[in-house]
């Protein structure tokens, strides 16, 4: 299972070793450099290092709230009245094997 990241585009190359699978990472159409800093929004499970991401648990916390994701989603839909999948759908990643698209 793979997490997805919004706001960037990238390939996940399943032929590469763990820790080296993200390829062609771009932000606003420009390659991401090693010195760029991003704020990553995660749930409390990830924030505590869940699922093998201990580096997130040790990262600086920019903002934390006690709200549960499901409650935030309910409040959003209630306020909006309906959901349009086009508001959320993004084709910003692809699965590859040795650089060739898997599907």
C-alpha positions as CSV (number, residue, x, y, z in Angstrom):
1,X,0.0,0.0,0.0
2,X,1.2,3.5,-0.9
3,X,0.3,6.8,0.6
4,X,-0.3,9.7,-1.9
5,X,0.8,13.3,-1.7
6,X,-1.2,16.2,-3.0
7,X,0.5,19.3,-4.4
8,X,3.4,17.4,-6.0
9,X,3.7,15.0,-9.0
10,X,5.8,11.9,-8.9
11,X,6.3,8.3,-10.0
12,X,6.5,5.3,-7.7
13,X,9.0,2.8,-9.3
14,X,8.3,-0.6,-7.8
15,X,11.5,-2.0,-9.4
16,X,13.6,0.2,-7.1
17,X,14.7,-0.6,-3.5
18,X,12.6,0.6,-0.6
19,X,13.5,4.2,0.1
20,X,14.4,4.8,-3.5
21,X,11.1,4.3,-5.2
22,X,10.0,8.0,-5.7
23,X,11.1,9.3,-9.0
24,X,10.5,12.5,-11.0
25,X,9.2,14.4,-8.0
26,X,8.1,17.9,-9.0
27,X,6.3,20.8,-7.4
28,X,4.6,23.4,-9.6
29,X,6.2,21.7,-12.6
30,X,9.8,22.1,-11.3
31,X,12.0,19.3,-10.0
32,X,12.1,19.1,-6.2
33,X,15.6,19.7,-4.8
34,X,17.1,18.2,-1.6
35,X,17.1,21.6,0.1
36,X,13.4,22.3,-0.3
37,X,11.2,22.1,2.8
38,X,7.5,21.2,2.7
39,X,4.8,21.0,5.4
40,X,3.2,17.6,5.4
41,X,-0.3,17.1,6.8
42,X,-0.8,13.7,8.4
43,X,-3.3,12.1,10.8
44,X,-2.2,11.2,14.3
45,X,-1.3,7.6,13.4
46,X,1.3,8.8,10.9
47,X,2.4,11.7,13.2
48,X,3.3,9.2,15.8
49,X,5.4,7.2,13.4
50,X,2.8,4.6,12.4
51,X,3.3,2.3,9.5
52,X,7.0,2.6,9.5
53,X,7.5,6.3,9.2
54,X,9.5,7.2,12.4
55,X,11.0,10.3,10.8
56,X,7.6,11.9,10.8
57,X,7.3,11.4,14.5
58,X,10.5,13.2,15.1
59,X,9.8,16.1,12.7
60,X,8.8,19.6,13.9
61,X,5.0,19.9,14.5
62,X,3.7,23.0,12.8
63,X,0.0,22.6,13.8
64,X,-1.9,20.0,15.8
65,X,-5.6,19.8,16.6
66,X,-7.7,17.2,18.5
67,X,-10.3,17.1,15.6
68,X,-10.9,13.7,14.1
69,X,-10.7,13.4,10.3
70,X,-14.2,11.9,10.0
71,X,-15.7,14.8,12.0
72,X,-13.9,17.3,9.8
73,X,-15.2,15.5,6.7
74,X,-18.8,15.5,8.1
75,X,-18.5,19.2,8.8
76,X,-17.2,20.0,5.3
77,X,-19.9,18.0,3.5
78,X,-22.6,19.5,5.8
79,X,-21.4,23.0,5.1
80,X,-20.9,22.4,1.3
81,X,-24.2,20.5,0.9
82,X,-22.7,17.9,-1.6
83,X,-19.5,16.5,-2.9
84,X,-18.1,16.8,-6.4
85,X,-15.3,14.2,-7.0
86,X,-13.8,16.7,-9.5
87,X,-12.9,18.9,-6.5
88,X,-10.6,16.2,-5.1
89,X,-9.5,14.0,-8.1
90,X,-5.9,14.6,-9.2
91,X,-3.7,12.5,-11.5
92,X,-0.4,13.5,-9.9
93,X,1.3,10.1,-9.6
94,X,1.8,6.9,-11.5
95,X,3.1,3.5,-10.7
96,X,6.0,2.4,-12.8
97,X,8.4,-0.6,-13.0
98,X,11.9,0.3,-14.1
99,X,10.5,3.6,-15.5
100,X,7.7,2.0,-17.5
101,X,4.1,2.7,-16.5
102,X,2.5,-0.4,-15.0
103,X,-1.0,0.6,-16.0
